[in-house]
Amino acid sequence: MHDFVVVGCGPAGSRFARRAAEAGHDVLAFEQGEVGEPLACSGHVSRDLWEYTGEGAREELLQHRIRGARFHVGGPDSDAHLFYKREAVSNVIDRVGLDRHLADLAREAGADLRENHTVTEVTEREDRVEVTVRAPDGTETHEARMVAGCDGPRSRVRDALDLPEPGEILHGVLGFDPDPDDGDYVDVHLTVPRFFAWRIPRADAGVEYGLAAPPGADVPDRFERLQSEYGVDLERRCSGAIPIGPPASVTGHRGLLVGDAAAQTKPFTGGGILYGMTAADHAARTVDPRDPATLSDYEDAWRTDLEREIRLGHWVRRAYSLPEPVQRAGLRVVSGEIGVHMDRPTSVFSTEHLRKLLSRS
Ligand SMILES: Cc1cc2nc3c(=O)[nH]c(=O)nc-3n(C[C@H](O)[C@H](O)[C@H](O)COP(=O)(O)OP(=O)(O)OC[C@H]3O[C@@H](n4cnc5c(N)ncnc54)[C@H](O)[C@@H]3O)c2cc1C
């Protein structure tokens, strides 16, 4: 019997598989397709990402450094309110490459990571879990002490363990213009109900345009409008789901959810790469597959670390729905040089940020 079966090898699954294997556990991990495919992510992350990668990753995966964001209450021709740092705030990376890199690290740590294996059923028993998998050679059943559901926003493991759904699931779309752009700033347009549209320069990898919104907000039409406002006609497009608002419980009797399956994302950007890997580390550190009682240690650990950030992130997102004149006035007041960490909204109260605010007056 394995210690852990991991379902899904995105950043959360591969990170958990790696850390659990390094802790000496027997880890079997399944990915339904090829790791990293299909792409449905901007790969815009804080520089903390490099704490989770191995040798040579930065040279291989970094596409561009970003110094800040221009916020617009309207389209590209509207006034821009710039938030910036003198050094890079964030990085734009090759997301498919990142997933492959993290999966390689998991394999090197000893996890048995199998691609083209789709988990179709998970059953919790008193002393184990049974996992049914559709593999290239037929159907297989595996037993483990615990299952880690790292299978993304529409998690099958979440359903199988009868765990609650995330607060909401947004629909995100993006597309690419191949023309290189090494601009310093991303553009954020508060023109979408309860979320935003964006433009991200990716240096030689071109420019990405995207938007996300709640279901029913007519995402395809809005995306067409964004393209026509920018005068681009994007060929390479993709879309995905963004879960916002973690459910009250992400652990079962012999299972746990990590990453998007647990909606461990930033409510004001939808970003989940760093939060998912942070939670994966908490899971690997706290959960003993032989002792189901340790699952509550995981709940405590990730919530202690991230819940306050997520709560404040919800407040930041509320500003996207304020009346336009209030948004404009607010942006005018708070824009300028910032000392905020993009994954940690609580850093708005940090000495670094307060010093920047004071230096403006
Ligand atoms: C349009 C868009 C833009 C985004 N931009 C950013 C961004 O710039 N920065 C950021 O941090 N985040 C961004 N995100 C969010 C980010 O993509 C997710 O938070 C992140 O991928 C979550 O990682 P994960 O490992 O939890 O889930 P996933 O990356 O979704 O990985 C889950 C894996 O499980 C596999 N799987 C699912 N079901 C099964 C099954 N039954 N059997 C086997 N395998 C299965 C899937 O194939 C997948 O590989 C964006 C999302 C969208 C939709």
Ligand as a Chemical Component Dictionary entry (heavy atoms), coordinates in Angstrom:
data_LIG
# 
_chem_comp.id                   LIG 
_chem_comp.type                 NON-POLYMER 
_chem_comp.pdbx_formal_charge   0 
_chem_comp.three_letter_code    LIG 
# 
loop_
_chem_comp_atom.comp_id 
_chem_comp_atom.atom_id 
_chem_comp_atom.alt_atom_id 
_chem_comp_atom.type_symbol 
_chem_comp_atom.charge 
_chem_comp_atom.model_Cartn_x 
_chem_comp_atom.model_Cartn_y 
_chem_comp_atom.model_Cartn_z 
_chem_comp_atom.pdbx_ordinal 
LIG C1  C1  C 0 -6.894 32.496 -17.259 1  
LIG C2  C2  C 0 -6.097 32.188 -16.031 2  
LIG C3  C3  C 0 -4.970 32.922 -15.719 3  
LIG C4  C4  C 0 -4.258 32.654 -14.548 4  
LIG N1  N1  N 0 -3.129 33.393 -14.283 5  
LIG C5  C5  C 0 -2.429 33.149 -13.147 6  
LIG C6  C6  C 0 -1.235 33.888 -12.863 7  
LIG O1  O1  O 0 -0.817 34.744 -13.626 8  
LIG N2  N2  N 0 -0.570 33.595 -11.705 9  
LIG C7  C7  C 0 -1.012 32.632 -10.823 10 
LIG O2  O2  O 0 -0.392 32.431 -9.770  11 
LIG N3  N3  N 0 -2.117 31.906 -11.095 12 
LIG C8  C8  C 0 -2.829 32.144 -12.230 13 
LIG N4  N4  N 0 -3.938 31.396 -12.512 14 
LIG C9  C9  C 0 -4.335 30.362 -11.548 15 
LIG C10 C10 C 0 -3.412 29.166 -11.652 16 
LIG O3  O3  O 0 -3.414 28.680 -12.963 17 
LIG C11 C11 C 0 -3.878 28.096 -10.653 18 
LIG O4  O4  O 0 -4.070 28.677 -9.388  19 
LIG C12 C12 C 0 -2.858 26.968 -10.545 20 
LIG O5  O5  O 0 -2.706 26.309 -11.768 21 
LIG C13 C13 C 0 -3.318 25.979 -9.473  22 
LIG O6  O6  O 0 -2.427 24.892 -9.442  23 
LIG P1  P1  P 0 -2.975 23.448 -9.026  24 
LIG O7  O7  O 0 -1.805 22.556 -9.091  25 
LIG O8  O8  O 0 -3.764 23.558 -7.792  26 
LIG O9  O9  O 0 -4.050 23.104 -10.162 27 
LIG P2  P2  P 0 -3.835 22.870 -11.709 28 
LIG O10 O10 O 0 -2.692 23.668 -12.207 29 
LIG O11 O11 O 0 -5.181 23.070 -12.332 30 
LIG O12 O12 O 0 -3.422 21.353 -11.811 31 
LIG C14 C14 C 0 -4.356 20.339 -11.614 32 
LIG C15 C15 C 0 -3.890 19.146 -12.420 33 
LIG O13 O13 O 0 -4.728 18.048 -12.133 34 
LIG C16 C16 C 0 -4.942 17.333 -13.318 35 
LIG N5  N5  N 0 -6.149 16.543 -13.118 36 
LIG C17 C17 C 0 -7.423 17.005 -12.961 37 
LIG N6  N6  N 0 -8.262 15.989 -12.785 38 
LIG C18 C18 C 0 -7.520 14.850 -12.818 39 
LIG C19 C19 C 0 -7.841 13.470 -12.694 40 
LIG N7  N7  N 0 -9.094 13.068 -12.493 41 
LIG N8  N8  N 0 -6.843 12.568 -12.797 42 
LIG C20 C20 C 0 -5.551 12.974 -12.992 43 
LIG N9  N9  N 0 -5.200 14.266 -13.119 44 
LIG C21 C21 C 0 -6.176 15.197 -13.027 45 
LIG C22 C22 C 0 -5.064 18.419 -14.377 46 
LIG O14 O14 O 0 -4.817 17.914 -15.665 47 
LIG C23 C23 C 0 -3.992 19.396 -13.930 48 
LIG O15 O15 O 0 -2.747 19.139 -14.502 49 
LIG C24 C24 C 0 -4.667 31.623 -13.676 50 
LIG C25 C25 C 0 -5.798 30.854 -14.003 51 
LIG C26 C26 C 0 -6.500 31.124 -15.163 52 
LIG C27 C27 C 0 -7.695 30.290 -15.513 53 
# 
loop_
_chem_comp_bond.comp_id 
_chem_comp_bond.atom_id_1 
_chem_comp_bond.atom_id_2 
_chem_comp_bond.value_order 
_chem_comp_bond.pdbx_ordinal 
LIG C1  C2  SING 1  
LIG C2  C3  SING 2  
LIG C2  C26 DOUB 3  
LIG C3  C4  DOUB 4  
LIG C4  N1  SING 5  
LIG C4  C24 SING 6  
LIG N1  C5  DOUB 7  
LIG C5  C6  SING 8  
LIG C5  C8  SING 9  
LIG C6  O1  DOUB 10 
LIG C6  N2  SING 11 
LIG N2  C7  SING 12 
LIG C7  O2  DOUB 13 
LIG C7  N3  SING 14 
LIG N3  C8  DOUB 15 
LIG C8  N4  SING 16 
LIG N4  C9  SING 17 
LIG N4  C24 SING 18 
LIG C9  C10 SING 19 
LIG C10 O3  SING 20 
LIG C10 C11 SING 21 
LIG C11 O4  SING 22 
LIG C11 C12 SING 23 
LIG C12 O5  SING 24 
LIG C12 C13 SING 25 
LIG C13 O6  SING 26 
LIG O6  P1  SING 27 
LIG P1  O7  DOUB 28 
LIG P1  O8  SING 29 
LIG P1  O9  SING 30 
LIG O9  P2  SING 31 
LIG P2  O10 DOUB 32 
LIG P2  O11 SING 33 
LIG P2  O12 SING 34 
LIG O12 C14 SING 35 
LIG C14 C15 SING 36 
LIG C15 O13 SING 37 
LIG C15 C23 SING 38 
LIG O13 C16 SING 39 
LIG C16 N5  SING 40 
LIG C16 C22 SING 41 
LIG N5  C17 SING 42 
LIG N5  C21 SING 43 
LIG C17 N6  DOUB 44 
LIG N6  C18 SING 45 
LIG C18 C19 SING 46 
LIG C18 C21 DOUB 47 
LIG C19 N7  SING 48 
LIG C19 N8  DOUB 49 
LIG N8  C20 SING 50 
LIG C20 N9  DOUB 51 
LIG N9  C21 SING 52 
LIG C22 O14 SING 53 
LIG C22 C23 SING 54 
LIG C23 O15 SING 55 
LIG C24 C25 DOUB 56 
LIG C25 C26 SING 57 
LIG C26 C27 SING 58 
# 
